[in-house]
Amino acid sequence: MKILDLEKTVEKEQEENVKREVEIMKNLNTDYVVKLYYSFKNETHLFFVMDYMNGGDLGSLLGNLGQLEKVVRFLNNSLVRPILRC
């Protein structure tokens, strides 16, 4: 389960990004995107029930690697282009 703090999400102006992420995960049925089973919220948090991905999300991985531009190019060629061909 992924849990997001609503206050931090608003402070960072990430509401639209979170909405897009949810829509993508709900509507795509592919091995390349994590499956979202259910989402809900309370007064303070957003909750996403999804498949477990060892190592966390892609954004965290990219931030930890340090060579962001090189990694983004590789991922674009390896992941994004094949998905767009689906």
ChimeraX commands (.cxc) that place a marker at each C-alpha (Angstrom):
marker #1 position 0.00,0.00,0.00 radius 0.5
marker #1 position 1.25,3.45,-0.94 radius 0.5
marker #1 position 0.30,6.20,1.51 radius 0.5
marker #1 position 0.57,9.90,0.68 radius 0.5
marker #1 position 0.23,12.76,3.14 radius 0.5
marker #1 position -2.51,15.06,1.80 radius 0.5
marker #1 position -1.02,18.20,3.34 radius 0.5
marker #1 position 2.41,17.55,1.79 radius 0.5
marker #1 position 0.83,16.72,-1.56 radius 0.5
marker #1 position -0.96,20.07,-1.58 radius 0.5
marker #1 position 2.12,21.97,-0.33 radius 0.5
marker #1 position 4.19,20.55,-3.18 radius 0.5
marker #1 position 1.39,21.26,-5.67 radius 0.5
marker #1 position 1.26,17.61,-6.70 radius 0.5
marker #1 position -2.52,17.11,-6.77 radius 0.5
marker #1 position -2.73,16.94,-10.57 radius 0.5
marker #1 position 0.24,14.56,-10.77 radius 0.5
marker #1 position -1.37,12.23,-8.23 radius 0.5
marker #1 position -4.67,12.29,-10.13 radius 0.5
marker #1 position -2.85,11.44,-13.38 radius 0.5
marker #1 position -0.93,8.63,-11.67 radius 0.5
marker #1 position -4.17,7.12,-10.36 radius 0.5
marker #1 position -5.89,7.37,-13.75 radius 0.5
marker #1 position -2.95,5.72,-15.50 radius 0.5
marker #1 position -2.75,2.87,-13.01 radius 0.5
marker #1 position -6.53,2.34,-13.09 radius 0.5
marker #1 position -6.87,2.33,-16.86 radius 0.5
marker #1 position -3.79,0.50,-18.10 radius 0.5
marker #1 position -3.60,-3.26,-18.08 radius 0.5
marker #1 position 0.04,-3.98,-18.89 radius 0.5
marker #1 position 3.06,-5.61,-17.31 radius 0.5
marker #1 position 4.87,-2.27,-17.46 radius 0.5
marker #1 position 2.64,-0.30,-15.05 radius 0.5
marker #1 position 1.79,-1.30,-11.47 radius 0.5
marker #1 position -1.81,-2.44,-11.07 radius 0.5
marker #1 position -3.95,-0.26,-8.79 radius 0.5
marker #1 position -6.67,-2.29,-7.08 radius 0.5
marker #1 position -8.28,0.37,-4.92 radius 0.5
marker #1 position -7.74,3.91,-3.70 radius 0.5
marker #1 position -9.30,5.84,-0.85 radius 0.5
marker #1 position -8.61,8.78,1.44 radius 0.5
marker #1 position -9.30,10.10,4.90 radius 0.5
marker #1 position -8.86,13.58,6.32 radius 0.5
marker #1 position -5.05,13.39,6.29 radius 0.5
marker #1 position -3.87,10.74,3.79 radius 0.5
marker #1 position -4.40,9.15,0.39 radius 0.5
marker #1 position -4.13,5.36,0.22 radius 0.5
marker #1 position -3.38,3.25,-2.85 radius 0.5
marker #1 position -3.72,-0.54,-2.77 radius 0.5
marker #1 position -1.47,-1.90,-5.52 radius 0.5
marker #1 position 0.94,-4.65,-6.38 radius 0.5
marker #1 position 4.13,-4.59,-4.31 radius 0.5
marker #1 position 7.19,-3.39,-6.20 radius 0.5
marker #1 position 10.47,-4.21,-4.48 radius 0.5
marker #1 position 12.68,-1.11,-4.51 radius 0.5
marker #1 position 9.94,1.51,-4.47 radius 0.5
marker #1 position 8.66,3.79,-7.18 radius 0.5
marker #1 position 10.47,4.99,-10.26 radius 0.5
marker #1 position 10.80,8.57,-9.00 radius 0.5
marker #1 position 12.65,7.44,-5.89 radius 0.5
marker #1 position 14.91,5.19,-7.93 radius 0.5
marker #1 position 15.83,8.01,-10.31 radius 0.5
marker #1 position 16.55,10.39,-7.46 radius 0.5
marker #1 position 18.83,7.89,-5.73 radius 0.5
marker #1 position 20.89,7.02,-8.82 radius 0.5
marker #1 position 22.34,10.50,-9.33 radius 0.5
marker #1 position 22.73,10.22,-13.11 radius 0.5
marker #1 position 19.23,11.38,-13.86 radius 0.5
marker #1 position 19.62,12.46,-17.49 radius 0.5
marker #1 position 21.36,9.24,-18.54 radius 0.5
marker #1 position 18.80,7.11,-16.71 radius 0.5
marker #1 position 15.86,9.03,-18.18 radius 0.5
marker #1 position 17.18,8.48,-21.71 radius 0.5
marker #1 position 17.65,4.76,-21.03 radius 0.5
marker #1 position 14.18,4.40,-19.49 radius 0.5
marker #1 position 12.56,6.31,-22.32 radius 0.5
marker #1 position 14.10,3.98,-24.87 radius 0.5
marker #1 position 13.51,0.82,-22.82 radius 0.5
marker #1 position 10.12,1.43,-21.24 radius 0.5
marker #1 position 8.21,4.41,-22.56 radius 0.5
marker #1 position 8.57,3.74,-26.26 radius 0.5
marker #1 position 7.43,0.09,-25.98 radius 0.5
marker #1 position 4.41,1.16,-23.89 radius 0.5
marker #1 position 3.44,3.76,-26.47 radius 0.5
marker #1 position 3.50,1.04,-29.13 radius 0.5
marker #1 position 0.85,-0.99,-27.21 radius 0.5
marker link #1:1,2 radius 0.2
marker link #1:2,3 radius 0.2
marker link #1:3,4 radius 0.2
marker link #1:4,5 radius 0.2
marker link #1:5,6 radius 0.2
marker link #1:6,7 radius 0.2
marker link #1:7,8 radius 0.2
marker link #1:8,9 radius 0.2
marker link #1:9,10 radius 0.2
marker link #1:10,11 radius 0.2
marker link #1:11,12 radius 0.2
marker link #1:12,13 radius 0.2
marker link #1:13,14 radius 0.2
marker link #1:14,15 radius 0.2
marker link #1:15,16 radius 0.2
marker link #1:16,17 radius 0.2
marker link #1:17,18 radius 0.2
marker link #1:18,19 radius 0.2
marker link #1:19,20 radius 0.2
marker link #1:20,21 radius 0.2
marker link #1:21,22 radius 0.2
marker link #1:22,23 radius 0.2
marker link #1:23,24 radius 0.2
marker link #1:24,25 radius 0.2
marker link #1:25,26 radius 0.2
marker link #1:26,27 radius 0.2
marker link #1:27,28 radius 0.2
marker link #1:28,29 radius 0.2
marker link #1:29,30 radius 0.2
marker link #1:30,31 radius 0.2
marker link #1:31,32 radius 0.2
marker link #1:32,33 radius 0.2
marker link #1:33,34 radius 0.2
marker link #1:34,35 radius 0.2
marker link #1:35,36 radius 0.2
marker link #1:36,37 radius 0.2
marker link #1:37,38 radius 0.2
marker link #1:38,39 radius 0.2
marker link #1:39,40 radius 0.2
marker link #1:40,41 radius 0.2
marker link #1:41,42 radius 0.2
marker link #1:42,43 radius 0.2
marker link #1:43,44 radius 0.2
marker link #1:44,45 radius 0.2
marker link #1:45,46 radius 0.2
marker link #1:46,47 radius 0.2
marker link #1:47,48 radius 0.2
marker link #1:48,49 radius 0.2
marker link #1:49,50 radius 0.2
marker link #1:50,51 radius 0.2
marker link #1:51,52 radius 0.2
marker link #1:52,53 radius 0.2
marker link #1:53,54 radius 0.2
marker link #1:54,55 radius 0.2
marker link #1:55,56 radius 0.2
marker link #1:56,57 radius 0.2
marker link #1:57,58 radius 0.2
marker link #1:58,59 radius 0.2
marker link #1:59,60 radius 0.2
marker link #1:60,61 radius 0.2
marker link #1:61,62 radius 0.2
marker link #1:62,63 radius 0.2
marker link #1:63,64 radius 0.2
marker link #1:64,65 radius 0.2
marker link #1:65,66 radius 0.2
marker link #1:66,67 radius 0.2
marker link #1:67,68 radius 0.2
marker link #1:68,69 radius 0.2
marker link #1:69,70 radius 0.2
marker link #1:70,71 radius 0.2
marker link #1:71,72 radius 0.2
marker link #1:72,73 radius 0.2
marker link #1:73,74 radius 0.2
marker link #1:74,75 radius 0.2
marker link #1:75,76 radius 0.2
marker link #1:76,77 radius 0.2
marker link #1:77,78 radius 0.2
marker link #1:78,79 radius 0.2
marker link #1:79,80 radius 0.2
marker link #1:80,81 radius 0.2
marker link #1:81,82 radius 0.2
marker link #1:82,83 radius 0.2
marker link #1:83,84 radius 0.2
marker link #1:84,85 radius 0.2
marker link #1:85,86 radius 0.2
view
